Amino acid sequence: MVTIVGAGPAGMAAAIQLRRSGIDPLLVEESRLGGLLINANLVENYPGFPQGISGPELVRLFSEQLARVGVQPLFERVLELDHDGGCFLIRSENRVWRSRTAVIASGTRPRRPEIPLEVPGRVFYEVAPLAGVKGGEIAVVGSGDAAFDYSLNLARHNRVLLLIRGERAKCLGLLEERVASHPAIELRRHTIVRAVREAKAGRVLVELVGPGGGWEVEADYVIFAIGREARLEFLSPAVREGMAGLQREGVLYMAGDVGNDIYRQASIAVGDGVRAAMMIHRRLQGAI
């Protein structure tokens, strides 16, 4: 059995390619298909869509293709992935199973700010949970592609305050240009968030500091997009220590954002997933 942990673009692509090769994969995902792609306002560098395509729409197409090739994802959280010297032992919330080969496509998790956050349910790290909000005021914290893309996404139906620490943004120039020209987005530079506290009527109070001193703003929600790190907390010590050897052996593969550092693009992740599946197929053919 080949187990794929994570159903973002890399995991879905690996599952589709394995099925094309006559191999039945087990695609395990904690919550939803698509990974971070579900948050994307507009994907403009994925070949085949000259006008671009929204992240949710691309995820929908991936999901349709999974169904067409007969892959049924298992929606459970993987608690531990271990290796006993012969195969992987995978434990979820509801079951335990063994797998000869594993593809880690678990993506990333957000870096959380080390400041007081006293309003549960009002602070987020992705834009997808706020997709249905209209007429609100939302503060977005961050200076990279994700923060600017989230701001453009939310500004369709809301007012957005985008806060960056320095003078220069770290995003693509075209995203900065679009934010600068958007009437529903206010960009404030040299601004540091010190705390997020409860305000009246269920809103939040964002405490800020900049060159001119401190001040406060109110918002309905706050999104922090201040970086992400590989999601590998479920790997056992044995797998962590032996990862290089397992990869050389051809039984463990890393695909997508989990191993791509800052190069997090859907097109790269899909290529990673297809490549991993092709390598697995070739190895199994050689073993027959």
C-alpha positions in Angstrom: 0.0 0.0 0.0 1.1 3.6 -0.7 -0.2 6.1 1.9 -0.3 9.8 1.0 -0.5 12.1 4.0 -2.1 15.4 2.9 -4.5 16.3 0.1 -3.2 19.6 -1.1 -2.1 19.9 -4.7 0.9 17.6 -4.2 -1.0 14.8 -2.5 -3.9 14.9 -5.0 -1.5 14.9 -7.9 0.4 11.9 -6.5 -2.9 10.0 -5.9 -4.1 10.7 -9.5 -0.8 9.6 -11.0 -0.6 6.4 -8.9 -4.0 5.4 -10.0 -3.0 6.0 -13.6 -0.1 3.6 -13.0 -2.4 0.9 -11.6 -1.5 1.5 -7.9 -4.3 2.1 -5.4 -3.2 4.9 -3.0 -4.7 5.8 0.4 -5.0 9.5 0.5 -5.4 10.8 4.1 -6.4 14.3 4.9 -7.3 15.9 8.2 -9.9 18.4 7.1 -10.4 19.4 3.5 -9.0 19.0 0.0 -6.8 21.6 -1.5 -4.5 22.7 1.3 -3.6 26.4 1.2 -4.8 26.6 -2.4 -8.4 27.0 -1.1 -7.3 30.5 0.1 -5.9 31.8 -3.2 -7.7 34.8 -4.6 -6.4 34.2 -8.1 -3.9 31.6 -9.4 -2.2 33.2 -12.4 0.8 31.0 -13.0 -0.9 27.6 -13.4 -0.7 26.5 -17.1 -3.9 26.0 -18.9 -5.8 29.0 -17.4 -4.8 32.1 -19.4 -7.2 34.3 -17.4 -6.2 32.8 -14.1 -8.4 30.7 -11.9 -9.5 31.1 -8.3 -8.0 28.7 -5.7 -11.4 27.2 -4.7 -12.3 26.6 -8.4 -9.0 24.8 -9.0 -9.5 22.7 -5.9 -13.0 21.8 -7.2 -11.5 20.6 -10.5 -8.8 18.6 -8.7 -11.6 17.0 -6.6 -13.5 16.0 -9.7 -10.5 14.4 -11.2 -9.8 12.4 -8.0 -13.4 11.1 -8.1 -13.1 10.3 -11.8 -10.0 8.1 -11.3 -11.7 6.5 -8.2 -9.7 8.0 -5.3 -11.8 8.4 -2.2 -9.9 10.4 0.4 -9.9 9.3 4.0 -10.7 12.3 6.2 -8.8 11.6 9.4 -6.0 13.3 11.3 -2.7 11.4 11.3 -1.3 11.4 14.8 1.9 9.4 14.2 3.8 8.0 11.3 6.4 5.5 12.5 8.7 2.9 10.8 9.5 -0.4 12.2 12.3 -1.3 9.8 10.0 -3.1 7.4 7.1 -0.8 6.8 5.4 2.3 8.1 3.0 2.2 11.0 0.4 5.0 10.7 -1.9 5.9 13.5 -4.9 8.2 13.0 -7.6 9.2 15.5 -9.7 6.1 14.6 -7.4 3.4 13.3 -3.9 2.0 12.8 -2.6 0.6 9.5 0.6 -0.4 7.8 2.1 0.8 4.6 5.1 -0.2 2.6 5.5 3.3 1.1 4.6 6.8 2.3 4.3 10.2 0.6 4.5 13.1 3.0 2.5 15.9 1.4 1.3 17.5 4.6 2.1 21.1 3.7 2.8 23.8 6.3 1.3 25.3 9.4 1.2 29.0 10.2 3.7 30.8 12.4 1.8 32.3 15.3 2.7 35.7 16.8 4.2 35.8 20.3 1.8 38.4 21.5 -1.4 38.4 23.6 -4.3 37.1 21.6 -7.4 37.3 23.8 -10.3 36.8 21.4 -10.8 33.2 20.3 -12.9 32.9 17.2 -11.7 36.3 15.9 -8.1 35.6 15.0 -7.3 33.5 11.9 -4.3 32.4 9.8 -6.0 31.7 6.6 -8.7 33.5 4.6 -10.9 30.5 3.9 -12.8 30.7 7.2 -13.9 34.2 6.4 -15.0 33.5 2.9 -18.7 34.3 3.7 -18.1 37.5 5.6 -19.5 40.7 4.0 -19.5 44.3 5.1 -16.9 43.7 7.8 -13.6 45.4 8.8 -10.7 43.0 8.7 -7.1 43.6 9.7 -4.4 41.5 7.8 -0.9 41.3 9.3 2.0 40.4 7.0 4.0 41.6 4.1 4.4 38.6 1.8 2.3 37.2 -1.1 -0.2 35.5 1.2 -1.0 38.7 3.2 -1.5 40.7 0.0 -3.5 38.0 -1.7 -5.7 37.5 1.3 -6.3 41.3 1.4 -7.4 41.4 -2.2 -9.7 38.4 -1.6 -11.4 39.9 1.4 -11.7 43.3 -0.1 -14.3 42.1 -2.5 -16.9 42.4 0.2 -15.1 44.1 3.1 -12.9 46.9 4.3 -9.3 45.7 4.8 -6.5 47.2 6.9 -3.2 45.7 5.8 -0.4 46.1 8.3 3.3 45.6 7.4 6.3 46.0 9.8 8.7 47.8 7.5 8.7 50.1 4.5 9.0 47.5 1.8 6.6 44.7 1.2 8.0 41.2 0.5 5.3 40.3 -2.1 5.3 40.3 -5.8 5.2 43.8 -7.3 2.0 43.2 -9.1 0.2 42.3 -5.8 1.5 45.4 -4.2 0.3 47.5 -7.1 -3.2 45.9 -7.0 -3.4 46.5 -3.2 -2.3 50.2 -3.6 -5.0 50.9 -6.1 -7.8 49.0 -4.4 -10.3 51.4 -2.8 -11.3 49.0 0.0 -7.7 48.4 1.2 -5.7 50.7 3.5 -2.0 49.8 3.6 -0.1 51.0 6.7 3.7 50.6 6.8 6.1 50.6 9.8 3.3 49.1 11.9 3.8 46.4 14.6 0.9 44.6 16.3 1.5 44.4 20.1 -1.7 42.7 21.1 -5.2 41.7 20.0 -7.9 42.2 22.7 -11.6 42.1 23.0 -13.6 45.2 22.2 -17.3 46.0 22.4 -20.0 44.2 20.5 -17.8 41.1 19.7 -15.2 43.1 17.8 -11.4 43.1 18.4 -9.1 45.9 19.5 -5.7 45.8 17.8 -2.9 47.5 19.7 -0.3 48.9 17.3 3.0 50.7 17.6 5.0 52.7 14.9 7.5 55.5 14.6 4.9 58.0 16.0 4.1 55.9 19.0 1.2 53.6 19.9 -2.4 53.6 18.8 -5.4 51.3 18.6 -7.8 50.2 15.8 -11.0 48.1 16.0 -11.8 45.4 13.5 -14.2 42.4 13.2 -11.4 39.9 12.5 -7.6 39.7 12.3 -5.6 37.5 10.0 -1.9 36.8 10.6 0.0 35.8 7.5 3.5 36.1 8.9 5.1 32.9 7.6 4.7 29.2 7.7 6.8 26.1 8.6 6.8 22.5 7.5 4.1 20.4 9.1 6.0 17.4 10.4 4.9 17.1 14.0 3.3 13.7 13.4 6.6 12.0 12.4 8.0 9.7 15.0 11.6 10.1 16.3 12.6 7.0 14.3 11.3 8.5 11.1 12.9 11.9 11.8 16.3 10.3 12.5 16.1 7.9 9.6 14.5 10.1 7.0 17.4 10.4 4.7 17.9 6.6 4.6 14.2 6.0 4.0 14.3 8.4 1.1 17.4 6.7 -0.4 15.7 3.4 0.0 12.8 4.7 -2.0 10.0 4.1 0.5 9.6 7.7 1.8 8.9 10.7 -0.4 8.4 14.4 0.4 6.1 16.4 -2.0 4.9 19.9 -2.1 5.2 22.8 0.4 6.3 20.5 3.2 9.8 20.3 1.6 9.9 23.4 -0.7 10.8 26.1 1.8 9.7 29.5 0.3 8.9 28.0 -3.1 5.3 27.3 -2.4 3.3 27.3 -5.7 0.6 24.9 -6.8 2.4 24.2 -10.0 5.5 23.1 -8.2 3.6 21.0 -5.7 1.7 19.2 -8.5 5.0 18.4 -10.2 6.4 17.1 -7.0 3.4 14.8 -6.5 3.5 13.4 -10.0 7.3 12.8 -9.8 6.9 11.0 -6.5 4.2 8.8 -7.9 6.3 8.0 -11.0 9.3 7.1 -8.9 7.2 4.8 -6.7 5.8 3.1 -9.8 9.3 2.6 -11.3 10.6 1.2 -8.0 7.7 -1.3 -7.7 8.2 -2.4 -11.3 11.8 -3.1 -10.6 10.8 -5.1 -7.5 8.5 -7.4 -9.5 
